[in-house]
Amino acid sequence: MDICKIIAEEIKCDKWQVEAAVKLIDEGNTIPFISRYRKEVTGSLDDSKLRDLNERLEYLRNLEARKEEVISLIEEQGKLTGELKTQILAAEKLVTVEDLYRPYKQKRKTRADIAKKRGLEPLADFILAQTTDKPVEDEASKYVTGPVNPASDSPADIKEASEREVLDIQSAIAGAEDIIAERISDEAAVREHIRAVTAKEGVIVTKAKDPEAESVYTMYYDFSEPVRKIAGHRILAINRGESEGVLSVSIEVEDTPVISYLDKKYAARNNKYTTPVIHAACADAYARLIGPSIEREIRAGLKEKAEDSAIKVFEQNLNQLLMQPPITGCTVLGWDPAFRTGCKTAVVDDTGKVLDTVVVYPTAPHNKIDETKKIIKGLISKYGITLISIGNGTASRESEQIVADMLKEIPGQNVQYVITNEAGASVYSASKLAGEEFPTFDVGQRSAVSIARRVQDPLAELVKIDPKSIGVGQYQHDMNQKKLGKALDGVVEDAVNKVGVDLNTASASLLSHISGISDTIAKNIVTYREEHGKFKDRRELMKVAKLGPKAYEQCAGFCRINGGKEILDSTSVHPESYAVARELLNRMGCSIRDDKAITAFEKNTDIKKLASELGCGEITLKDILEELRKPARDPRADMPKPILKSDIMDLKDLTPGMKLKGTVRNVIDFGAFVDIGVHQDGLVHISQMADRYIKHPLEVVSVGDIVEVTVLDVDEKKGRISLSMKGNN
């Protein structure tokens, strides 16, 4: 198998690009490093394609290893033929390899094994030969043993004797049928054919175990849909309903064509004596062995495909959330809403430092609204707060009303508020990391700090939380957790490296996502910083414990130092390219950030020729020029800014036809949930997302997008809002 050729065709690039990327990966380079600093080598493969490449590389290498293992196992049995070896080596899927290995695989004792022990295999061969001109019963009578006397009275001997008994002709024929059925079931070509038929013609059927019971799965109480058409999110919902004991699920296929196919294959001679026996064996093979097995395989494949699709959605949602633009330069009041225990608030300055924490009790059962307003106004005046970040959890609606009313009372202060998605804040506040960061704070205070910092630098705060707890996917708890975790960790890694970190302020949790930096090295960097003061230049990283040359190569370009000895350390130019960057600045006769001079130089220069003179690649040279023009430019600057508010709207204020702006909070397979500022996200169904046909909502929106919507319907009783984006965006 030419692995690189297969991957190149799948990810739509040239084979040499895959070969180059594989070599770099095998040498221990990370995806972010390859994507950013080895563009020349890979032909500018981006991090998304590199991750797909790496995933397929792992699968295909495991496939090759399994092929070798299977060939070895069959060879040990002395049953490996040249034809079988060729078939195994040519297999492109793991399921094909397992089909070919199936006849030689050690199984639990089967009915066919018992029949073989009774000496009935020759009878099975006789029937399959289909050459007899006498009834099968005549031949079967030769295998009847009657009761077999045990060698002794021991239970083992009694059991062994009973397993060798063939009491009558029908038992002999039944045993031969079991052997034939297992042979049919073990035939790789047969399984592949029936698998294809089931995938094409099969129908997923679900029934309620208790049709009278109320549940969220009512639409699946009597449901059917073709296997080839069923959407991934419905598969995940059905599987959850089954695991919770609410639904029974099966795949139904018309069995007549399948049995007919088996009859033609195994009873081709149409012998009047053997055909009925073979027909019975074919029916049994399908009903008892092949059908249930293929159904499990198909359902497992549907689940895996649905998971992969859901993970892709989760990845894109998480990336958008992590890449939300920071609201910089303001002191923020984080507000963690609650009822009985009070609302925890924390004042955080523009560097993220906590200045004060206060618990207020404006909500039921306390209702100390006036006292709360007085306290919060005092904090606004004392610390110059310009933004209040309110978590969207329990009591958020009541808290927002109080904040909005209070802001009307102090119009000259120019304070606004924002509703912040607090998903995962409680997970962080109870974590070991939060305990180390704020050992004297309770969980409520830590949560308030997190809610404040989320608007100042979403990325730096969200990396402290398990991505699965951030709540921007669907059915994440029903997926393969290892696969999901690996995918989401990759998203976090790409986002952190895309933005880069300030080496002198970044937390250990943020540093640990930088290319080449492990959790241990991240902690060592912080420890070194605390012991020796700020880093003066990137080379000083080499003095950090356990950070060797390879780790330095991988991480240096993503770690920034502002105001250090070397001005290039504040850019994403890699130290390996400093000589080129300095020569460029020398030739241009300007300093970094001189946009006009750098643009003029680039316009009047033969870049290809210059790259050759400087001994670097053309792509790398262009990247360096762009970085010198706009050093360490934050890619989040291009993302839509959060909607800041100073007043409130209620669900009852909504009317059909009303047009509003909102923030996309979550994207799922069948639509998107949009926050329009009424404490209940509205649903834009996929059919209402565009004036054209779309296959998936991600074609139109992403998490964090600011969109204009029209209210279609409001159900106050159920708290449901239906929205449309048609004609608005």
RODO-248169 format. One record per residue (C-alpha): x, y, z. Coordinates in steps of 0.25 Angstrom, whole numbers, padded with zeros to 4 digits, always signed. Example, Ala and Ser with C-alpha at 12.3 -4.5 7.8 and 13.67 -1.06 7.14 Angstrom:
<pts>
+0049-0018+0031/+0055-0004+0029/
</pts>
This chain:
<pts>
+0000+0000+0000/+0005+0014-0004/+0001+0021+0009/+0006+0035+0004/-0002+0033-0009/-0015+0029-0003/-0014+0041+0007/-0010+0051-0004/-0023+0047-0012/-0032+0048+0001/-0027+0062+0005/-0025+0067-0009/-0011+0070-0010/+0002+0065-0017/+0009+0053-0012/+0022+0060-0010/+0015+0069+0000/+0010+0057+0008/+0024+0051+0008/+0030+0063+0013/+0020+0065+0024/+0021+0050+0028/+0036+0052+0029/+0035+0064+0038/+0025+0058+0047/+0034+0045+0049/+0045+0055+0053/+0037+0060+0064/+0032+0073+0059/+0018+0078+0064/+0007+0081+0054/+0007+0096+0058/+0022+0097+0056/+0021+0090+0042/+0009+0099+0038/+0016+0112+0042/+0031+0110+0039/+0032+0099+0029/+0023+0104+0018/+0034+0103+0008/+0036+0088+0011/+0021+0084+0011/+0016+0094+0000/+0008+0102+0010/-0001+0091+0016/-0009+0097+0027/-0011+0092+0041/-0025+0086+0037/-0020+0078+0026/-0007+0074+0034/-0016+0068+0045/-0025+0061+0035/-0012+0055+0029/-0007+0051+0042/-0020+0044+0046/-0020+0036+0033/-0005+0033+0034/-0008+0027+0048/-0020+0019+0043/-0012+0014+0031/+0000+0010+0038/-0008+0002+0048/-0015-0004+0036/-0002-0009+0031/+0003-0014+0044/-0010-0022+0046/-0008-0028+0032/+0005-0033+0036/+0000-0038+0049/-0012-0046+0042/-0002-0052+0031/+0007-0057+0042/-0005-0063+0050/-0010-0070+0038/+0004-0075+0034/+0006-0081+0048/-0006-0089+0045/+0000-0094+0032/-0012-0089+0024/-0007-0076+0017/-0008-0077+0002/-0002-0068-0008/-0016-0063-0012/-0020-0060+0002/-0007-0053+0005/-0010-0044-0007/-0024-0041-0003/-0020-0037+0011/-0008-0028+0006/-0018-0021-0004/-0028-0018+0006/-0031-0003+0008/-0040-0004+0021/-0038-0011+0034/-0052-0018+0033/-0047-0025+0020/-0035-0030+0027/-0043-0035+0038/-0053-0042+0028/-0041-0049+0022/-0036-0053+0035/-0050-0058+0041/-0049-0073+0036/-0035-0074+0043/-0039-0067+0056/-0040-0073+0069/-0055-0073+0073/-0063-0077+0085/-0068-0091+0083/-0079-0090+0073/-0090-0100+0068/-0081-0103+0056/-0069-0107+0065/-0078-0117+0073/-0083-0123+0060/-0068-0124+0055/-0065-0131+0068/-0076-0141+0065/-0069-0144+0052/-0080-0137+0043/-0070-0129+0034/-0069-0140+0023/-0085-0140+0023/-0085-0124+0021/-0074-0126+0009/-0083-0137+0003/-0095-0128+0003/-0088-0116-0003/-0082-0125-0014/-0097-0126-0019/-0094-0139-0027/-0102-0149-0020/-0114-0156-0027/-0119-0161-0013/-0126-0155-0002/-0117-0148+0008/-0123-0156+0019/-0116-0168+0013/-0102-0162+0015/-0106-0156+0028/-0110-0170+0034/-0095-0173+0033/-0092-0163+0044/-0102-0167+0054/-0094-0172+0067/-0106-0173+0077/-0102-0171+0091/-0087-0171+0094/-0082-0177+0106/-0073-0169+0115/-0059-0174+0118/-0063-0172+0133/-0073-0166+0142/-0066-0153+0143/-0074-0140+0139/-0063-0137+0129/-0064-0151+0122/-0079-0150+0122/-0079-0137+0116/-0068-0141+0106/-0076-0153+0102/-0089-0145+0100/-0082-0136+0091/-0079-0147+0082/-0093-0153+0081/-0101-0153+0068/-0114-0158+0073/-0121-0159+0059/-0121-0155+0045/-0128-0141+0047/-0117-0138+0057/-0106-0142+0047/-0112-0133+0036/-0114-0121+0046/-0100-0122+0050/-0095-0122+0035/-0104-0110+0033/-0097-0103+0045/-0084-0105+0038/-0089-0100+0025/-0095-0088+0031/-0082-0084+0038/-0074-0086+0025/-0084-0077+0018/-0083-0067+0029/-0067-0067+0029/-0067-0064+0014/-0061-0050+0012/-0068-0048-0001/-0081-0052+0005/-0080-0042+0016/-0076-0031+0007/-0088-0033-0002/-0098-0034+0010/-0091-0022+0016/-0093-0014+0004/-0107-0018+0002/-0110-0015+0017/-0104-0001+0015/-0112+0002+0002/-0125-0005+0005/-0126-0005+0020/-0135+0003+0029/-0133+0008+0043/-0145+0005+0051/-0148+0010+0065/-0159+0006+0075/-0163+0011+0088/-0161+0001+0099/-0173+0008+0106/-0181+0016+0096/-0189+0023+0108/-0176+0028+0115/-0173+0043+0113/-0159+0046+0108/-0150+0054+0099/-0150+0043+0089/-0165+0043+0085/-0161+0046+0071/-0154+0032+0071/-0165+0024+0077/-0169+0019+0063/-0159+0024+0054/-0152+0018+0041/-0142+0024+0032/-0132+0018+0021/-0118+0015+0026/-0112+0022+0014/-0120+0035+0017/-0121+0036+0032/-0114+0048+0038/-0103+0047+0048/-0110+0055+0059/-0122+0046+0058/-0112+0034+0060/-0106+0039+0072/-0120+0043+0078/-0125+0029+0075/-0113+0022+0081/-0115+0031+0094/-0130+0027+0094/-0126+0012+0093/-0115+0013+0104/-0125+0020+0113/-0135+0008+0111/-0145+0016+0104/-0144+0011+0090/-0142-0002+0083/-0134-0001+0070/-0131-0010+0059/-0128-0010+0044/-0138-0017+0035/-0135-0022+0021/-0143-0030+0012/-0137-0044+0014/-0142-0051+0001/-0132-0045-0009/-0121-0048+0001/-0125-0063+0003/-0127-0064-0012/-0112-0058-0014/-0107-0069-0004/-0115-0080-0011/-0109-0076-0025/-0095-0076-0019/-0096-0089-0011/-0107-0097-0017/-0104-0094-0032/-0105-0109-0037/-0120-0109-0032/-0119-0124-0027/-0133-0128-0022/-0127-0135-0010/-0116-0125-0005/-0122-0112-0009/-0133-0112+0002/-0122-0114+0012/-0113-0104+0007/-0124-0094+0006/-0127-0096+0021/-0113-0094+0024/-0112-0081+0016/-0125-0076+0023/-0119-0080+0036/-0105-0073+0033/-0112-0060+0030/-0122-0060+0041/-0113-0065+0052/-0099-0061+0048/-0097-0051+0037/-0109-0042+0039/-0107-0039+0053/-0092-0037+0051/-0094-0028+0039/-0105-0020+0047/-0095-0018+0058/-0084-0014+0048/-0093-0004+0040/-0098+0002+0053/-0084+0004+0058/-0080+0010+0045/-0092+0020+0046/-0088+0023+0060/-0074+0026+0056/-0078+0034+0044/-0088+0042+0053/-0077+0044+0063/-0067+0049+0053/-0077+0059+0047/-0081+0064+0061/-0066+0065+0065/-0063+0073+0053/-0075+0083+0057/-0070+0083+0071/-0056+0086+0066/-0060+0098+0058/-0069+0103+0069/-0058+0102+0079/-0048+0109+0070/-0058+0121+0067/-0060+0122+0082/-0045+0122+0086/-0042+0132+0075/-0053+0142+0080/-0046+0156+0080/-0042+0161+0094/-0048+0173+0100/-0035+0180+0104/-0031+0192+0113/-0043+0192+0122/-0046+0188+0137/-0057+0178+0137/-0066+0174+0148/-0069+0159+0147/-0083+0155+0152/-0086+0140+0155/-0101+0140+0157/-0108+0132+0168/-0121+0132+0176/-0119+0127+0191/-0104+0128+0192/-0104+0142+0186/-0097+0147+0173/-0082+0146+0174/-0074+0158+0168/-0060+0160+0165/-0053+0173+0160/-0041+0170+0150/-0032+0181+0144/-0028+0182+0130/-0016+0172+0132/-0025+0161+0138/-0021+0164+0153/-0032+0163+0163/-0034+0176+0171/-0046+0172+0179/-0057+0162+0181/-0071+0164+0187/-0084+0156+0189/-0097+0163+0187/-0111+0158+0190/-0120+0165+0180/-0128+0152+0176/-0139+0144+0183/-0140+0140+0194/-0131+0152+0199/-0136+0163+0189/-0126+0173+0194/-0126+0181+0182/-0124+0195+0187/-0112+0190+0195/-0106+0183+0183/-0107+0195+0174/-0100+0204+0185/-0089+0194+0186/-0087+0192+0171/-0087+0207+0168/-0077+0208+0179/-0068+0198+0172/-0070+0205+0158/-0066+0218+0164/-0054+0213+0172/-0048+0204+0161/-0052+0211+0149/-0060+0199+0144/-0065+0201+0129/-0071+0187+0127/-0079+0177+0134/-0078+0163+0130/-0091+0155+0134/-0090+0140+0134/-0102+0133+0126/-0105+0123+0137/-0116+0122+0148/-0121+0136+0152/-0115+0142+0140/-0128+0148+0135/-0131+0155+0149/-0116+0160+0150/-0117+0166+0136/-0130+0173+0140/-0123+0179+0153/-0110+0183+0145/-0118+0190+0134/-0127+0198+0144/-0114+0202+0151/-0107+0207+0139/-0119+0216+0136/-0116+0222+0149/-0102+0226+0146/-0102+0230+0131/-0090+0239+0132/-0081+0227+0136/-0081+0221+0122/-0082+0206+0127/-0087+0195+0118/-0090+0180+0121/-0089+0167+0113/-0095+0154+0115/-0084+0144+0115/-0085+0129+0113/-0081+0123+0126/-0080+0108+0121/-0069+0101+0129/-0067+0113+0139/-0071+0104+0150/-0062+0093+0145/-0050+0102+0145/-0054+0108+0159/-0054+0094+0166/-0041+0090+0159/-0027+0088+0165/-0022+0099+0155/-0032+0109+0161/-0028+0105+0175/-0014+0107+0172/-0017+0121+0165/-0026+0126+0176/-0024+0118+0189/-0032+0127+0198/-0044+0129+0189/-0056+0120+0189/-0062+0114+0176/-0072+0125+0174/-0061+0136+0175/-0052+0128+0165/-0064+0126+0156/-0066+0142+0156/-0052+0144+0153/-0053+0134+0141/-0065+0141+0136/-0058+0155+0136/-0046+0149+0129/-0053+0142+0118/-0057+0156+0112/-0042+0161+0114/-0035+0149+0107/-0045+0138+0104/-0033+0129+0099/-0025+0130+0112/-0036+0127+0121/-0043+0116+0113/-0030+0108+0112/-0031+0105+0127/-0044+0097+0124/-0046+0083+0118/-0051+0086+0104/-0062+0076+0106/-0068+0085+0117/-0069+0097+0109/-0082+0093+0103/-0081+0097+0088/-0085+0083+0082/-0096+0073+0083/-0096+0059+0089/-0081+0060+0093/-0084+0051+0105/-0088+0040+0095/-0076+0040+0087/-0062+0033+0087/-0056+0041+0098/-0042+0038+0094/-0044+0042+0080/-0052+0055+0084/-0042+0059+0094/-0030+0057+0084/-0038+0066+0073/-0041+0077+0083/-0027+0077+0089/-0022+0079+0075/-0032+0091+0073/-0027+0098+0086/-0013+0095+0081/-0015+0102+0068/-0022+0114+0074/-0012+0117+0084/+0000+0116+0074/-0007+0124+0064/-0009+0135+0074/+0005+0133+0081/+0007+0136+0096/+0015+0147+0104/+0026+0139+0110/+0026+0148+0122/+0011+0148+0126/+0006+0135+0120/+0001+0125+0131/+0006+0111+0131/-0007+0105+0126/-0006+0115+0113/+0009+0111+0111/+0006+0096+0112/-0002+0097+0099/+0010+0104+0091/+0017+0095+0081/+0028+0087+0088/+0025+0091+0102/+0019+0080+0111/+0012+0082+0125/+0025+0080+0132/+0033+0090+0123/+0022+0100+0125/+0022+0100+0140/+0038+0101+0139/+0036+0113+0130/+0028+0120+0141/+0037+0115+0152/+0049+0121+0144/+0042+0134+0142/+0038+0135+0157/+0053+0132+0161/+0060+0140+0151/+0050+0151+0147/+0045+0154+0133/+0052+0147+0121/+0061+0157+0113/+0062+0149+0100/+0057+0136+0094/+0070+0129+0096/+0068+0130+0111/+0058+0119+0109/+0070+0109+0107/+0073+0111+0122/+0059+0106+0126/+0060+0092+0132/+0056+0081+0122/+0055+0090+0110/+0065+0085+0100/+0069+0089+0086/+0057+0082+0080/+0047+0088+0089/+0053+0102+0087/+0053+0100+0072/+0038+0096+0073/+0033+0107+0083/+0042+0119+0081/+0034+0126+0069/+0021+0125+0077/+0027+0131+0090/+0028+0147+0090/+0036+0156+0098/+0032+0171+0098/+0042+0181+0102/+0054+0171+0102/+0068+0172+0097/+0064+0167+0083/+0053+0174+0076/+0050+0162+0067/+0047+0154+0080/+0034+0162+0080/+0030+0156+0066/+0026+0143+0061/+0039+0142+0052/+0046+0129+0057/+0060+0131+0062/+0066+0122+0051/+0061+0134+0041/+0067+0146+0049/+0079+0147+0040/+0069+0148+0028/+0060+0158+0036/+0072+0167+0040/+0077+0167+0026/+0064+0171+0020/+0063+0183+0030/+0077+0187+0026/+0073+0187+0011/+0060+0194+0014/+0066+0204+0023/+0055+0204+0032/+0050+0198+0045/+0039+0188+0048/+0025+0194+0047/+0029+0204+0036/+0017+0199+0027/+0019+0209+0016/+0034+0206+0014/+0032+0191+0015/+0021+0191+0005/+0029+0200-0005/+0041+0191-0003/+0033+0178-0006/+0026+0185-0018/+0039+0189-0025/+0047+0176-0022/+0048+0163-0029/+0044+0154-0017/+0048+0141-0024/+0062+0146-0027/+0064+0153-0013/+0060+0139-0006/+0071+0132-0014/+0081+0143-0010/+0077+0142+0005/+0077+0127+0005/+0062+0125+0009/+0049+0121+0002/+0040+0131-0005/+0028+0127+0004/+0037+0129+0017/+0042+0143+0012/+0028+0148+0009/+0024+0143+0023/+0036+0151+0029/+0032+0163+0022/+0018+0162+0026/+0022+0160+0041/+0032+0172+0040/+0020+0181+0035/+0010+0176+0046/+0018+0170+0057/+0011+0159+0065/-0003+0163+0059/-0014+0157+0066/-0022+0148+0057/-0034+0150+0066/-0035+0165+0062/-0043+0160+0050/-0054+0153+0058/-0067+0160+0061/-0067+0167+0074/-0077+0163+0085/-0089+0171+0086/-0089+0181+0098/-0102+0185+0104/-0107+0196+0114/-0122+0192+0114/-0131+0179+0114/-0142+0173+0106/-0151+0162+0111/-0157+0150+0104/-0171+0157+0104/-0165+0168+0096/-0163+0159+0084/-0173+0159+0073/-0173+0152+0060/-0166+0160+0049/-0157+0167+0059/-0142+0169+0054/-0131+0168+0064/-0116+0166+0064/-0111+0154+0072/-0099+0145+0075/-0097+0131+0070/-0095+0122+0083/-0095+0108+0077/-0096+0102+0064/-0102+0088+0062/-0105+0079+0050/-0120+0084+0049/-0118+0099+0052/-0111+0109+0061/-0115+0115+0075/-0114+0131+0075/-0114+0139+0087/-0123+0151+0084/-0122+0157+0098/-0135+0151+0105/-0129+0140+0113/-0134+0129+0104/-0126+0126+0092/-0134+0125+0079/-0133+0114+0069/-0130+0117+0054/-0134+0104+0047/-0125+0100+0036/-0137+0103+0026/-0137+0117+0031/-0122+0120+0030/-0120+0125+0016/-0128+0128+0003/-0121+0116-0004/-0120+0101+0000/-0109+0098+0010/-0104+0084+0014/-0099+0089+0028/-0101+0102+0037/-0086+0103+0037/-0086+0108+0023/-0093+0120+0027/-0090+0123+0042/-0080+0120+0053/-0080+0122+0068/-0078+0136+0072/-0083+0142+0059/-0092+0154+0060/-0104+0152+0051/-0117+0159+0048/-0130+0150+0050/-0145+0152+0049/-0154+0146+0059/-0163+0136+0054/-0170+0130+0066/-0170+0132+0081/-0175+0121+0090/-0175+0128+0104/-0180+0115+0111/-0169+0106+0106/-0159+0117+0105/-0156+0115+0091/-0152+0125+0080/-0152+0122+0065/-0143+0131+0057/-0140+0133+0042/-0127+0138+0036/-0133+0139+0022/-0132+0152+0015/-0124+0158+0026/-0110+0154+0024/
</pts>
